[in-house]
Amino acid sequence: MRVYFKCLACKHENQLNTDAGTRVEFEMKNPKRKYKCVNCSRHTRLSANKLYTKQSKLISMISGIVFLVGTLIALYFVVQMIYKMETVVGIYIIASGLLIPVSIYNILNKEDQKRVKIFNQTYVKE
Ligand SMILES: [Zn+2]
């Protein structure tokens, strides 16, 4: 995942890719605590406690698309059924289908929030 730190000199927000899930793991993989700023090229010495992660934009985007497309497809069928005057049960089934994209959206977001929470709430000993 991506973790971020702010350069002490220029305040630029830098990102690092890591497979560490917590700050403790991150610190074990980066014991020197030295990170280079891509903006001003200065090396910043930081405790892993100063690193943080955020919700993935990609996951928000994917879940947003699933939500939108799923909702539109379901709405299309609802409109079709109303137009053809089909049964209320049919409309009910399609309307329940609306819950699928909503669930996918929720699951994706919750998993990502969990990841962010785990990283941001574990600290290393200074
Ligand atoms: Zn900088």
Backbone and ligand atoms as CSV (ligand in chain L), in Angstrom:
chain,resi,resn,atom,element,x,y,z
A,1,MET,N,N,0.836,-1.192,0.000
A,1,MET,CA,C,0.000,0.000,0.000
A,1,MET,C,C,0.873,1.245,0.000
A,2,ARG,N,N,0.224,2.374,-0.085
A,2,ARG,CA,C,0.968,3.627,-0.102
A,2,ARG,C,C,0.929,4.278,1.270
A,3,VAL,N,N,2.102,4.721,1.699
A,3,VAL,CA,C,2.144,5.512,2.921
A,3,VAL,C,C,2.708,6.882,2.555
A,4,TYR,N,N,2.374,7.854,3.361
A,4,TYR,CA,C,2.738,9.237,3.046
A,4,TYR,C,C,3.524,9.862,4.184
A,5,PHE,N,N,4.370,10.804,3.803
A,5,PHE,CA,C,5.021,11.638,4.819
A,5,PHE,C,C,5.194,13.031,4.251
A,6,LYS,N,N,5.219,13.988,5.141
A,6,LYS,CA,C,5.429,15.371,4.714
A,6,LYS,C,C,6.885,15.738,4.915
A,7,CYS,N,N,7.492,16.291,3.866
A,7,CYS,CA,C,8.883,16.732,3.948
A,7,CYS,C,C,8.965,17.867,4.961
A,8,LEU,N,N,9.966,17.787,5.850
A,8,LEU,CA,C,10.080,18.809,6.883
A,8,LEU,C,C,10.526,20.141,6.296
A,9,ALA,N,N,11.253,20.099,5.180
A,9,ALA,CA,C,11.781,21.333,4.594
A,9,ALA,C,C,10.743,22.060,3.743
A,10,CYS,N,N,10.084,21.334,2.851
A,10,CYS,CA,C,9.191,22.026,1.906
A,10,CYS,C,C,7.730,21.650,2.079
A,11,LYS,N,N,7.427,20.794,3.029
A,11,LYS,CA,C,6.042,20.381,3.323
A,11,LYS,C,C,5.383,19.592,2.183
A,12,HIS,N,N,6.191,19.168,1.231
A,12,HIS,CA,C,5.627,18.379,0.140
A,12,HIS,C,C,5.199,17.011,0.677
A,13,GLU,N,N,4.053,16.551,0.230
A,13,GLU,CA,C,3.590,15.235,0.671
A,13,GLU,C,C,4.166,14.180,-0.263
A,14,ASN,N,N,5.010,13.340,0.281
A,14,ASN,CA,C,5.649,12.272,-0.496
A,14,ASN,C,C,4.933,10.961,-0.248
A,15,GLN,N,N,5.005,10.082,-1.241
A,15,GLN,CA,C,4.413,8.770,-1.013
A,15,GLN,C,C,5.439,7.662,-1.195
A,16,LEU,N,N,5.270,6.624,-0.421
A,16,LEU,CA,C,6.149,5.462,-0.490
A,16,LEU,C,C,5.277,4.234,-0.663
A,17,ASN,N,N,5.768,3.290,-1.448
A,17,ASN,CA,C,5.045,2.026,-1.576
A,17,ASN,C,C,5.659,1.012,-0.628
A,18,THR,N,N,4.817,0.313,0.062
A,18,THR,CA,C,5.315,-0.682,1.001
A,18,THR,C,C,4.337,-1.840,1.096
A,19,ASP,N,N,4.862,-2.995,1.484
A,19,ASP,CA,C,3.938,-4.099,1.738
A,19,ASP,C,C,3.698,-4.249,3.234
A,20,ALA,N,N,4.251,-3.325,4.010
A,20,ALA,CA,C,4.037,-3.354,5.459
A,20,ALA,C,C,2.609,-2.923,5.767
A,21,GLY,N,N,1.988,-3.631,6.709
A,21,GLY,CA,C,0.614,-3.299,7.060
A,21,GLY,C,C,0.501,-2.405,8.272
A,22,THR,N,N,1.592,-2.317,9.025
A,22,THR,CA,C,1.571,-1.488,10.231
A,22,THR,C,C,2.861,-0.674,10.302
A,23,ARG,N,N,2.878,0.305,11.184
A,23,ARG,CA,C,4.094,1.117,11.346
A,23,ARG,C,C,5.244,0.278,11.884
A,24,VAL,N,N,4.904,-0.683,12.739
A,24,VAL,CA,C,5.947,-1.543,13.310
A,24,VAL,C,C,6.644,-2.326,12.196
A,25,GLU,N,N,5.846,-2.909,11.327
A,25,GLU,CA,C,6.404,-3.651,10.187
A,25,GLU,C,C,7.208,-2.707,9.299
A,26,PHE,N,N,6.670,-1.531,9.089
A,26,PHE,CA,C,7.335,-0.569,8.220
A,26,PHE,C,C,8.706,-0.200,8.778
A,27,GLU,N,N,8.744,0.010,10.068
A,27,GLU,CA,C,10.000,0.398,10.712
A,27,GLU,C,C,11.027,-0.730,10.631
A,28,MET,N,N,10.548,-1.969,10.705
A,28,MET,CA,C,11.460,-3.104,10.593
A,28,MET,C,C,12.078,-3.170,9.202
A,29,LYS,N,N,11.279,-2.811,8.208
A,29,LYS,CA,C,11.775,-2.842,6.831
A,29,LYS,C,C,12.612,-1.612,6.488
A,30,ASN,N,N,12.418,-0.524,7.216
A,30,ASN,CA,C,13.151,0.718,6.959
A,30,ASN,C,C,13.796,1.231,8.240
A,31,PRO,N,N,14.755,0.482,8.770
A,31,PRO,CA,C,15.293,0.848,10.086
A,31,PRO,C,C,16.064,2.170,10.090
A,32,LYS,N,N,16.488,2.632,8.931
A,32,LYS,CA,C,17.265,3.884,8.896
A,32,LYS,C,C,16.404,5.130,9.060
A,33,ARG,N,N,15.122,4.969,8.819
A,33,ARG,CA,C,14.167,6.075,8.970
A,33,ARG,C,C,14.513,7.296,8.118
A,34,LYS,N,N,15.167,7.069,7.016
A,34,LYS,CA,C,15.542,8.201,6.164
A,34,LYS,C,C,14.756,8.143,4.875
A,35,TYR,N,N,14.105,9.220,4.545
A,35,TYR,CA,C,13.273,9.253,3.352
A,35,TYR,C,C,13.615,10.471,2.522
A,36,LYS,N,N,13.680,10.275,1.222
A,36,LYS,CA,C,14.043,11.373,0.339
A,36,LYS,C,C,12.799,12.051,-0.214
A,37,CYS,N,N,12.807,13.361,-0.176
A,37,CYS,CA,C,11.689,14.138,-0.705
A,37,CYS,C,C,11.824,14.238,-2.220
A,38,VAL,N,N,10.756,13.942,-2.954
A,38,VAL,CA,C,10.837,14.011,-4.421
A,38,VAL,C,C,10.801,15.450,-4.915
A,39,ASN,N,N,10.346,16.342,-4.078
A,39,ASN,CA,C,10.218,17.745,-4.482
A,39,ASN,C,C,11.532,18.519,-4.317
A,40,CYS,N,N,12.171,18.393,-3.160
A,40,CYS,CA,C,13.380,19.180,-2.923
A,40,CYS,C,C,14.627,18.308,-2.768
A,41,SER,N,N,14.477,16.993,-2.918
A,41,SER,CA,C,15.586,16.028,-2.852
A,41,SER,C,C,16.284,15.949,-1.498
A,42,ARG,N,N,15.761,16.612,-0.507
A,42,ARG,CA,C,16.378,16.518,0.801
A,42,ARG,C,C,15.981,15.227,1.498
A,43,HIS,N,N,16.872,14.731,2.323
A,43,HIS,CA,C,16.555,13.538,3.096
A,43,HIS,C,C,15.942,13.962,4.420
A,44,THR,N,N,14.853,13.330,4.714
A,44,THR,CA,C,14.174,13.628,5.967
A,44,THR,C,C,14.281,12.416,6.869
A,45,ARG,N,N,14.638,12.666,8.109
A,45,ARG,CA,C,14.716,11.578,9.074
A,45,ARG,C,C,13.438,11.604,9.897
A,46,LEU,N,N,12.679,10.533,9.783
A,46,LEU,CA,C,11.375,10.522,10.435
A,46,LEU,C,C,11.121,9.199,11.138
A,47,SER,N,N,10.449,9.284,12.237
A,47,SER,CA,C,9.962,8.065,12.888
A,47,SER,C,C,8.783,7.554,12.073
A,48,ALA,N,N,8.608,6.249,12.086
A,48,ALA,CA,C,7.466,5.678,11.351
A,48,ALA,C,C,6.146,6.232,11.877
A,49,ASN,N,N,6.167,6.767,13.081
A,49,ASN,CA,C,4.942,7.359,13.642
A,49,ASN,C,C,4.486,8.590,12.868
A,50,LYS,N,N,5.403,9.182,12.116
A,50,LYS,CA,C,5.045,10.376,11.339
A,50,LYS,C,C,4.481,10.002,9.963
A,51,LEU,N,N,4.545,8.712,9.642
A,51,LEU,CA,C,3.998,8.271,8.360
A,51,LEU,C,C,2.533,7.930,8.551
A,52,TYR,N,N,1.787,8.133,7.500
A,52,TYR,CA,C,0.359,7.834,7.594
A,52,TYR,C,C,-0.117,7.307,6.255
A,53,THR,N,N,-1.277,6.706,6.269
A,53,THR,CA,C,-1.849,6.230,5.016
A,53,THR,C,C,-3.243,6.808,4.859
A,54,LYS,N,N,-3.750,6.717,3.665
A,54,LYS,CA,C,-5.071,7.275,3.390
A,54,LYS,C,C,-5.879,6.241,2.627
A,55,GLN,N,N,-7.148,6.493,2.519
A,55,GLN,CA,C,-7.986,5.592,1.722
A,55,GLN,C,C,-7.564,5.657,0.270
A,56,SER,N,N,-7.516,4.502,-0.337
A,56,SER,CA,C,-7.069,4.412,-1.715
A,56,SER,C,C,-8.059,5.085,-2.664
A,57,LYS,N,N,-7.534,5.964,-3.509
A,57,LYS,CA,C,-8.397,6.641,-4.485
A,57,LYS,C,C,-8.935,5.633,-5.493
A,58,LEU,N,N,-8.085,4.649,-5.821
A,58,LEU,CA,C,-8.483,3.647,-6.803
A,58,LEU,C,C,-9.676,2.842,-6.295
A,59,ILE,N,N,-9.598,2.421,-5.030
A,59,ILE,CA,C,-10.694,1.639,-4.458
A,59,ILE,C,C,-11.963,2.479,-4.379
A,60,SER,N,N,-11.839,3.737,-3.980
A,60,SER,CA,C,-13.025,4.606,-3.943
A,60,SER,C,C,-13.609,4.736,-5.332
A,61,MET,N,N,-12.719,4.842,-6.324
A,61,MET,CA,C,-13.179,5.011,-7.693
A,61,MET,C,C,-13.889,3.750,-8.194
A,62,ILE,N,N,-13.240,2.578,-7.964
A,62,ILE,CA,C,-13.837,1.316,-8.413
A,62,ILE,C,C,-15.188,1.102,-7.738
A,63,SER,N,N,-15.223,1.311,-6.419
A,63,SER,CA,C,-16.493,1.069,-5.731
A,63,SER,C,C,-17.534,2.081,-6.176
A,64,GLY,N,N,-17.108,3.293,-6.478
A,64,GLY,CA,C,-18.034,4.299,-6.993
A,64,GLY,C,C,-18.614,3.891,-8.339
A,65,ILE,N,N,-17.747,3.348,-9.195
A,65,ILE,CA,C,-18.199,2.918,-10.532
A,65,ILE,C,C,-19.168,1.738,-10.413
A,66,VAL,N,N,-18.801,0.760,-9.577
A,66,VAL,CA,C,-19.677,-0.406,-9.363
A,66,VAL,C,C,-21.051,0.062,-8.889
A,67,PHE,N,N,-21.026,1.000,-7.962
A,67,PHE,CA,C,-22.249,1.543,-7.387
A,67,PHE,C,C,-23.110,2.218,-8.459
A,68,LEU,N,N,-22.461,3.069,-9.224
A,68,LEU,CA,C,-23.164,3.836,-10.246
A,68,LEU,C,C,-23.720,2.945,-11.347
A,69,VAL,N,N,-22.846,2.091,-11.905
A,69,VAL,CA,C,-23.251,1.225,-13.016
A,69,VAL,C,C,-24.337,0.258,-12.563
A,70,GLY,N,N,-24.131,-0.346,-11.389
A,70,GLY,CA,C,-25.105,-1.296,-10.847
A,70,GLY,C,C,-26.456,-0.644,-10.643
A,71,THR,N,N,-26.434,0.568,-10.128
A,71,THR,CA,C,-27.677,1.287,-9.879
A,71,THR,C,C,-28.380,1.626,-11.186
A,72,LEU,N,N,-27.600,2.064,-12.158
A,72,LEU,CA,C,-28.190,2.410,-13.461
A,72,LEU,C,C,-28.811,1.205,-14.141
A,73,ILE,N,N,-28.118,0.061,-14.084
A,73,ILE,CA,C,-28.642,-1.160,-14.696
A,73,ILE,C,C,-29.952,-1.554,-14.017
A,74,ALA,N,N,-29.960,-1.539,-12.695
A,74,ALA,CA,C,-31.163,-1.909,-11.954
A,74,ALA,C,C,-32.301,-0.940,-12.270
A,75,LEU,N,N,-31.986,0.337,-12.324
A,75,LEU,CA,C,-33.011,1.335,-12.633
A,75,LEU,C,C,-33.591,1.120,-14.030
A,76,TYR,N,N,-32.711,0.748,-14.950
A,76,TYR,CA,C,-33.148,0.493,-16.320
A,76,TYR,C,C,-34.212,-0.612,-16.330
A,77,PHE,N,N,-33.934,-1.687,-15.590
A,77,PHE,CA,C,-34.895,-2.790,-15.542
A,77,PHE,C,C,-36.180,-2.392,-14.836
A,78,VAL,N,N,-36.072,-1.601,-13.812
A,78,VAL,CA,C,-37.264,-1.141,-13.099
A,78,VAL,C,C,-38.143,-0.326,-14.052
A,79,VAL,N,N,-37.507,0.586,-14.780
A,79,VAL,CA,C,-38.245,1.432,-15.720
A,79,VAL,C,C,-38.908,0.574,-16.795
A,80,GLN,N,N,-38.149,-0.409,-17.320
A,80,GLN,CA,C,-38.688,-1.318,-18.327
A,80,GLN,C,C,-39.927,-2.046,-17.807
A,81,MET,N,N,-39.841,-2.509,-16.582
A,81,MET,CA,C,-40.948,-3.272,-15.999
A,81,MET,C,C,-42.161,-2.393,-15.765
A,82,ILE,N,N,-41.906,-1.196,-15.295
A,82,ILE,CA,C,-43.029,-0.280,-15.059
A,82,ILE,C,C,-43.697,0.032,-16.400
A,83,TYR,N,N,-42.857,0.224,-17.407
A,83,TYR,CA,C,-43.352,0.541,-18.737
A,83,TYR,C,C,-44.235,-0.586,-19.278
A,84,LYS,N,N,-43.782,-1.806,-19.058
A,84,LYS,CA,C,-44.548,-2.966,-19.536
A,84,LYS,C,C,-45.617,-3.395,-18.551
A,85,MET,N,N,-45.737,-2.675,-17.466
A,85,MET,CA,C,-46.732,-2.968,-16.424
A,85,MET,C,C,-46.598,-4.398,-15.893
A,86,GLU,N,N,-45.387,-4.801,-15.653
A,86,GLU,CA,C,-45.204,-6.149,-15.109
A,86,GLU,C,C,-45.428,-6.159,-13.598
A,87,THR,N,N,-45.318,-7.328,-13.041
A,87,THR,CA,C,-45.719,-7.495,-11.647
A,87,THR,C,C,-44.905,-6.668,-10.654
A,88,VAL,N,N,-45.542,-6.398,-9.563
A,88,VAL,CA,C,-44.892,-5.687,-8.453
A,88,VAL,C,C,-43.742,-6.538,-7.911
A,89,VAL,N,N,-43.955,-7.860,-7.950
A,89,VAL,CA,C,-42.916,-8.773,-7.467
A,89,VAL,C,C,-41.640,-8.614,-8.299
A,90,GLY,N,N,-41.830,-8.517,-9.622
A,90,GLY,CA,C,-40.696,-8.330,-10.522
A,90,GLY,C,C,-39.917,-7.067,-10.180
A,91,ILE,N,N,-40.647,-6.009,-9.947
A,91,ILE,CA,C,-40.006,-4.740,-9.578
A,91,ILE,C,C,-39.277,-4.893,-8.247
A,92,TYR,N,N,-39.901,-5.613,-7.360
A,92,TYR,CA,C,-39.296,-5.844,-6.044
A,92,TYR,C,C,-37.971,-6.598,-6.184
A,93,ILE,N,N,-37.962,-7.625,-7.056
A,93,ILE,CA,C,-36.741,-8.416,-7.254
A,93,ILE,C,C,-35.623,-7.526,-7.805
A,94,ILE,N,N,-35.942,-6.733,-8.802
A,94,ILE,CA,C,-34.936,-5.839,-9.386
A,94,ILE,C,C,-34.461,-4.823,-8.351
A,95,ALA,N,N,-35.404,-4.299,-7.592
A,95,ALA,CA,C,-35.044,-3.319,-6.571
A,95,ALA,C,C,-34.094,-3.944,-5.541
A,96,SER,N,N,-34.320,-5.234,-5.236
A,96,SER,CA,C,-33.408,-5.936,-4.320
A,96,SER,C,C,-32.027,-6.069,-4.951
A,97,GLY,N,N,-32.034,-6.219,-6.293
A,97,GLY,CA,C,-30.776,-6.289,-7.022
A,97,GLY,C,C,-29.932,-5.032,-6.833
A,98,LEU,N,N,-30.610,-3.952,-6.535
A,98,LEU,CA,C,-29.920,-2.692,-6.248
A,98,LEU,C,C,-28.990,-2.832,-5.049
A,99,LEU,N,N,-29.332,-3.748,-4.174
A,99,LEU,CA,C,-28.537,-3.920,-2.963
A,99,LEU,C,C,-27.173,-4.528,-3.264
A,100,ILE,N,N,-27.053,-5.212,-4.410
A,100,ILE,CA,C,-25.766,-5.834,-4.735
A,100,ILE,C,C,-24.666,-4.780,-4.939
A,101,PRO,N,N,-24.873,-3.818,-5.843
A,101,PRO,CA,C,-23.812,-2.800,-5.954
A,101,PRO,C,C,-23.588,-2.030,-4.662
A,102,VAL,N,N,-24.648,-1.816,-3.913
A,102,VAL,CA,C,-24.502,-1.107,-2.634
A,102,VAL,C,C,-23.611,-1.921,-1.693
A,103,SER,N,N,-23.826,-3.250,-1.670
A,103,SER,CA,C,-23.017,-4.113,-0.806
A,103,SER,C,C,-21.566,-4.126,-1.247
A,104,ILE,N,N,-21.341,-4.234,-2.558
A,104,ILE,CA,C,-19.967,-4.257,-3.054
A,104,ILE,C,C,-19.267,-2.953,-2.663
A,105,TYR,N,N,-19.983,-1.867,-2.850
A,105,TYR,CA,C,-19.466,-0.546,-2.498
A,105,TYR,C,C,-19.069,-0.513,-1.020
A,106,ASN,N,N,-19.964,-1.002,-0.169
A,106,ASN,CA,C,-19.699,-0.995,1.278
A,106,ASN,C,C,-18.528,-1.884,1.653
A,107,ILE,N,N,-18.481,-3.094,1.059
A,107,ILE,CA,C,-17.417,-4.037,1.414
A,107,ILE,C,C,-16.056,-3.467,1.024
A,108,LEU,N,N,-15.963,-2.971,-0.222
A,108,LEU,CA,C,-14.685,-2.420,-0.688
A,108,LEU,C,C,-14.222,-1.276,0.207
A,109,ASN,N,N,-15.140,-0.388,0.521
A,109,ASN,CA,C,-14.779,0.762,1.343
A,109,ASN,C,C,-14.418,0.384,2.765
A,110,LYS,N,N,-15.154,-0.565,3.323
A,110,LYS,CA,C,-14.880,-0.981,4.701
A,110,LYS,C,C,-13.520,-1.632,4.811
A,111,GLU,N,N,-13.190,-2.496,3.830
A,111,GLU,CA,C,-11.891,-3.170,3.862
A,111,GLU,C,C,-10.764,-2.146,3.794
A,112,ASP,N,N,-10.949,-1.146,2.951
A,112,ASP,CA,C,-9.916,-0.134,2.790
A,112,ASP,C,C,-9.798,0.720,4.057
A,113,GLN,N,N,-10.931,1.037,4.651
A,113,GLN,CA,C,-10.913,1.812,5.894
A,113,GLN,C,C,-10.208,1.048,6.999
A,114,LYS,N,N,-10.425,-0.276,7.007
A,114,LYS,CA,C,-9.803,-1.124,8.020
A,114,LYS,C,C,-8.283,-1.053,7.878
A,115,ARG,N,N,-7.819,-1.174,6.613
A,115,ARG,CA,C,-6.386,-1.126,6.336
A,115,ARG,C,C,-5.799,0.207,6.820
A,116,VAL,N,N,-6.482,1.303,6.512
A,116,VAL,CA,C,-6.013,2.638,6.900
A,116,VAL,C,C,-5.973,2.750,8.419
A,117,LYS,N,N,-7.019,2.251,9.060
A,117,LYS,CA,C,-7.123,2.330,10.511
A,117,LYS,C,C,-6.000,1.542,11.182
A,118,ILE,N,N,-5.750,0.325,10.667
A,118,ILE,CA,C,-4.711,-0.510,11.265
A,118,ILE,C,C,-3.358,0.184,11.193
A,119,PHE,N,N,-3.053,0.750,10.036
A,119,PHE,CA,C,-1.751,1.407,9.903
A,119,PHE,C,C,-1.684,2.656,10.778
A,120,ASN,N,N,-2.683,3.481,10.703
A,120,ASN,CA,C,-2.625,4.779,11.386
A,120,ASN,C,C,-2.784,4.672,12.892
A,121,GLN,N,N,-3.251,3.545,13.370
A,121,GLN,CA,C,-3.456,3.449,14.820
A,121,GLN,C,C,-2.424,2.592,15.535
A,122,THR,N,N,-1.458,2.057,14.798
A,122,THR,CA,C,-0.393,1.351,15.488
A,122,THR,C,C,0.831,2.262,15.484
A,123,TYR,N,N,1.498,2.323,16.611
A,123,TYR,CA,C,2.674,3.186,16.707
A,123,TYR,C,C,3.891,2.374,17.085
A,124,VAL,N,N,5.055,2.883,16.698
A,124,VAL,CA,C,6.291,2.247,17.111
A,124,VAL,C,C,6.806,2.970,18.340
A,125,LYS,N,N,7.635,2.267,19.103
A,125,LYS,CA,C,8.238,2.907,20.275
A,125,LYS,C,C,9.323,3.869,19.815
A,126,GLU,N,N,9.315,5.063,20.362
A,126,GLU,CA,C,10.304,6.079,19.960
A,126,GLU,C,C,11.636,5.783,20.639
L,1,ZN,ZN,ZN,10.945,18.559,0.358
